[in-house]
């Protein structure tokens, strides 16, 4: 279904913003925790070399997801159909969703890695997952407030 130019497309905006937010958060995780702090790799169950290779694959996937989301948002903006508040909501939802998925599934269920090693994990796990919940909650609140969004 085609929309008239200039009409905000909330669904389309969310469809681009959520992957953009997930890719952005994956990139922040990759740069800060994997590279700068060196706390973990995506997969820490093997050698350091394997960890770096797997991190490279994660980085490639994260860039594909981020760029795909951004391309969708740029297309909407060019048509005058980008819904700005929905875009921010979607980025927060994607970022929070990635953070919580990483903290619960990758860290705890699959045990691919922990936030950090050689420390009491509980405060790190609480902070990691709480950050995801806060981002998700902010995204939900903003998404609900953007339902009547007009240009």
Buried (B, 14 or more C-beta within 10 A) or exposed (E): EEBEEEEBBBEBBBBBBBBBBBBBBBBBBBEEBBBEEEBBBBBBEEEEEEBEBBBEEBBEEBBEBBEBBBEBBEEBBEBBBBBBBBBBBBBBBBBBBBBBBBBBEBBEEEEBBBBBEEEEBEEBBEEBBEBBEEBBEBBBEBBEEBEEBEE
